[in-house]
Amino acid sequence: MVSRRTLGLLAVVALVAIAGCGATGSGGGDGGAAGGYEQATGVEADVRATPAPTGEPREQVGDGGSGGAGDASGDVVDTDERAIIRTGTVAVEVDDFESAQSNLTSTVEGYGGYVSDSRQDRRQIGNETWVRGELVLRVPSEHFDALVDDTRGLGEVQTVEVNSRDVTDQLVDIEARLENLRAERDRLRELYDQANTTEDVLAVQRELSDVQGEIERLEARQQSLENQVAYSTLTVRLEEPRPTPNRVAPDRWYDTPVLSAFMQSVDGVVLVARAAVVGFAYALPYLLAFAVPVVVVGGVLWRVARRFRDES
């Protein structure tokens, strides 16, 4: 008959076995992530240190305890400061393009910004010209509104458009993904140091290269967004007034003065004659190259045919 002491020992062993099975089952998800590395290197991985799958941030549950991506992004989410990208476009008619461009450049540099791109185009109507162009300005975000107001004061405002885009969530997500990827990179480096064969080293090295490439891509994206948040972009289109003809067009064509109508007709005749001369000059080489040989060959054939008819 089994004693009570023996039954007690069996009960303790059963409880320990059940507890071990429960712990193994709860860590199954992370174990799958590390299984590939164990198989490639033959090195036993510490499942508890394995980060979340690449590309997806760990979801923080609870009241925002310590550790994880939640702490890394807590300052952005919990405060009132949001990551806002501000852009705008202003079109202004100015008396003098060069002067307005110079003033605008000095203004944006005074705010700690700079001119990113510029373009200038000179147009002509008759003997009169006017200039129009575009400047792309980058200015610290806190001075964006002031720069828009200063741009309005350059002349007669045609259009104003200002846009804002909140990228706080994108930056939080990128930071969380970077934290997971960096943890995965550290773990891969440990496995790389523990690898014993060339095959194991190459396998871990491929994984490490992929993770490092993803980290660099996300860091570049993060830096680009942070730069756009720190420096707002304002596109300014400047245009001088277009010159207008001295004469005023009448409401009805028959109200045009006779002399003015005659001079306009003369201008039209001269224009058509000039166009005809220019067109003939363009066509003359083709006529010499193709028409003359055709005429010569046609004349020879006509004479041969005529002589043949006379003989018959």
C-alpha positions in Angstrom: 0.0 0.0 0.0 1.3 3.4 -1.0 2.2 5.6 1.9 1.0 9.2 2.2 4.5 10.5 1.8 4.9 8.8 -1.5 1.5 10.2 -2.7 2.6 13.7 -1.7 5.8 13.5 -3.7 3.9 12.3 -6.8 1.5 15.2 -6.4 4.4 17.7 -6.2 6.0 16.2 -9.4 2.7 16.4 -11.2 2.3 20.1 -10.3 5.8 20.9 -11.5 5.2 19.1 -14.8 1.9 21.0 -15.3 3.6 24.3 -14.6 6.4 23.6 -17.1 3.9 22.7 -19.8 2.0 26.0 -19.2 5.2 28.1 -19.4 6.2 26.3 -22.7 2.8 27.0 -24.2 2.8 30.7 -23.3 6.2 31.2 -25.0 5.3 29.4 -28.2 4.8 32.5 -30.3 8.3 33.9 -29.5 9.9 30.6 -29.8 8.7 30.4 -33.4 10.5 33.6 -34.2 13.8 32.3 -32.7 13.4 28.8 -34.2 14.9 29.8 -37.5 18.1 31.2 -35.9 18.5 28.1 -33.7 18.2 25.8 -36.7 20.7 27.9 -38.8 23.3 28.3 -36.1 22.8 25.4 -33.8 22.9 27.8 -30.9 20.2 27.7 -28.3 18.3 31.0 -28.4 16.9 32.8 -25.3 13.2 33.0 -26.2 12.5 35.7 -23.6 14.9 38.1 -25.3 13.5 37.7 -28.8 11.8 40.9 -30.1 8.5 41.2 -31.8 8.3 40.3 -35.6 10.1 42.7 -37.9 8.0 45.6 -39.2 5.2 45.5 -36.6 5.5 47.4 -33.3 4.5 45.7 -30.2 1.1 46.7 -29.0 1.2 48.4 -25.5 -1.6 47.2 -23.2 -2.4 48.7 -19.8 -1.6 52.0 -18.2 1.7 52.7 -20.1 4.1 50.9 -17.8 7.8 51.0 -18.2 9.8 49.5 -21.1 9.0 48.9 -24.8 8.0 51.3 -27.5 5.4 52.9 -25.3 8.1 54.8 -23.4 9.9 55.8 -26.6 6.8 57.4 -28.0 5.1 58.5 -24.8 6.5 62.0 -25.0 5.0 62.6 -28.4 1.6 61.2 -27.7 1.0 62.3 -24.2 1.9 66.0 -24.7 0.0 68.6 -26.7 2.9 69.0 -29.2 2.0 67.3 -32.4 4.3 66.6 -35.4 2.7 68.8 -38.0 4.1 69.3 -41.6 3.0 72.7 -42.9 3.1 73.7 -46.5 1.7 76.7 -48.4 1.5 78.5 -51.8 1.2 82.2 -52.3 0.8 84.0 -55.6 1.6 87.7 -55.6 1.7 90.4 -58.3 4.6 92.7 -57.7 5.8 95.9 -59.4 9.4 94.6 -59.7 10.4 91.0 -59.7 14.0 91.4 -58.8 13.3 93.7 -55.8 10.6 91.4 -54.5 12.8 88.3 -54.8 15.6 90.1 -53.0 13.3 91.2 -50.1 11.8 87.8 -49.8 15.3 86.1 -49.7 16.4 88.5 -46.9 13.2 87.9 -45.0 13.4 84.1 -45.0 17.1 84.2 -44.1 16.3 86.5 -41.2 13.9 83.8 -39.9 16.7 81.2 -40.1 15.4 79.7 -43.3 16.7 79.5 -46.8 15.7 79.4 -50.5 15.5 75.8 -51.6 14.7 76.3 -55.3 14.0 79.3 -57.6 12.9 79.8 -61.2 12.6 82.9 -63.3 10.9 83.4 -66.7 11.0 86.6 -68.9 8.0 87.1 -71.2 7.5 89.6 -74.0 4.5 91.3 -75.6 5.5 93.5 -78.5 8.4 95.5 -77.4 7.5 95.3 -73.7 8.6 92.5 -71.3 7.6 91.3 -67.9 9.1 88.7 -65.5 7.5 86.0 -63.5 9.0 83.2 -61.4 8.8 81.0 -58.4 10.7 80.6 -55.1 10.5 77.6 -52.8 11.3 78.7 -49.2 12.1 76.5 -46.2 11.6 78.2 -42.8 11.5 77.0 -39.2 7.9 76.0 -38.5 7.4 78.6 -35.7 8.0 81.4 -38.3 5.8 80.0 -41.1 2.8 82.2 -40.4 5.0 85.3 -40.1 6.6 84.5 -43.5 3.2 84.1 -45.1 2.1 87.5 -43.8 5.4 89.1 -45.0 4.8 87.5 -48.5 1.3 89.1 -48.6 2.9 92.5 -48.2 5.0 92.2 -51.3 2.2 93.3 -53.6 -1.3 92.4 -54.8 -2.1 88.9 -53.5 -3.7 86.6 -56.1 -4.0 83.3 -54.2 -3.1 81.9 -50.8 -3.2 78.2 -49.8 -1.9 76.7 -46.6 -2.0 73.0 -45.7 -1.2 71.0 -42.6 -0.5 67.3 -42.2 -0.2 65.5 -38.9 2.5 62.8 -39.0 2.7 62.1 -35.2 1.3 58.6 -35.6 3.7 57.9 -38.4 6.7 58.9 -36.3 5.5 56.9 -33.3 5.1 53.8 -35.5 8.5 54.3 -37.1 10.2 54.7 -33.7 8.5 51.5 -32.4 9.5 49.5 -35.4 13.1 50.8 -35.1 13.2 49.8 -31.5 12.1 46.2 -32.4 14.5 46.0 -35.3 17.5 47.2 -33.3 16.7 44.6 -30.6 16.5 42.0 -33.3 19.8 43.2 -34.8 21.5 42.9 -31.4 20.2 39.4 -31.0 21.5 38.5 -34.5 24.9 39.9 -33.6 25.0 37.6 -30.6 24.0 34.6 -32.7 26.7 35.6 -35.2 29.4 35.7 -32.5 28.2 32.2 -31.3 28.1 30.6 -34.8 30.6 27.8 -35.3 30.4 26.9 -39.0 30.6 28.9 -42.2 27.0 27.9 -43.2 25.7 29.2 -39.8 27.7 32.5 -40.2 26.4 33.1 -43.7 22.8 32.3 -42.7 22.9 34.8 -39.8 24.8 37.3 -41.9 21.9 37.3 -44.5 19.4 37.9 -41.8 21.5 40.7 -40.2 21.9 42.4 -43.6 18.2 42.4 -44.2 17.4 43.8 -40.7 20.1 46.5 -41.1 18.8 47.5 -44.5 15.3 47.9 -43.0 16.7 50.0 -40.1 18.4 52.3 -42.5 15.3 52.7 -44.6 13.2 53.6 -41.6 15.8 56.0 -40.2 15.9 57.8 -43.5 12.1 58.1 -43.5 12.1 59.3 -39.9 14.8 61.9 -40.6 12.8 63.2 -43.7 9.6 63.5 -41.7 11.3 65.3 -38.8 13.0 67.7 -41.2 9.7 68.5 -42.8 8.2 69.1 -39.4 11.0 71.3 -38.3 11.1 73.3 -41.5 7.9 74.3 -43.3 7.8 74.8 -47.0 6.3 77.9 -48.7 6.1 78.2 -52.5 5.9 81.8 -53.6 4.9 82.7 -57.2 5.9 86.3 -58.2 4.7 88.0 -61.4 5.0 91.5 -62.7 2.0 93.1 -64.3 1.6 92.1 -67.9 2.0 95.0 -70.4 -1.2 96.1 -72.2 -1.4 97.6 -75.7 -1.8 101.4 -76.0 -5.0 101.1 -77.9 -8.2 100.0 -76.3 -10.2 97.3 -78.1 -13.7 98.6 -78.9 -16.9 96.8 -77.8 -17.9 96.2 -81.5 -15.6 95.6 -84.4 -17.3 98.3 -86.6 -16.6 100.9 -83.9 -12.9 100.7 -84.7 -11.6 104.0 -86.2 -11.0 103.8 -90.0 -7.3 104.7 -89.8 -6.7 102.2 -87.1 -8.6 99.5 -89.1 -6.5 100.3 -92.2 -3.2 100.1 -90.3 -4.2 96.8 -88.8 -5.0 95.5 -92.2 -1.7 96.7 -93.6 0.0 95.0 -90.7 -1.9 91.8 -91.6 -0.9 92.0 -95.2 2.8 92.5 -94.3 2.6 89.6 -91.9 1.1 87.3 -94.6 3.6 88.4 -97.2 6.5 87.8 -94.8 5.1 84.4 -94.0 4.8 83.5 -97.7 8.4 84.6 -98.3 9.7 82.6 -95.4 7.6 79.6 -96.4 9.0 79.8 -100.0 12.6 80.0 -98.6 11.9 76.8 -96.6 10.4 75.0 -99.6 13.0 76.1 -102.3 15.6 73.4 -101.4 12.9 70.7 -101.7 11.8 72.1 -105.0 15.3 72.0 -106.4 16.0 68.6 -105.0 12.8 66.9 -106.1 10.7 69.0 -108.5 13.4 69.8 -111.1 14.4 66.1 -111.6 10.8 65.2 -112.0 10.2 67.9 -114.6 13.3 66.9 -116.5 12.4 63.2 -116.6 8.8 64.1 -117.5 10.0 66.2 -120.4 12.2 63.4 -121.8 9.4 60.9 -121.6 7.0 63.2 -123.3 9.5 63.8 -126.2 10.1 60.0 -126.6 6.3 59.3 -126.6 5.8 62.1 -129.2 8.5 60.8 -131.5 7.1 57.3 -131.2 3.7 58.5 -132.3 5.2 60.4 -135.3 7.1 57.4 -136.5 4.0 55.2 -136.3 
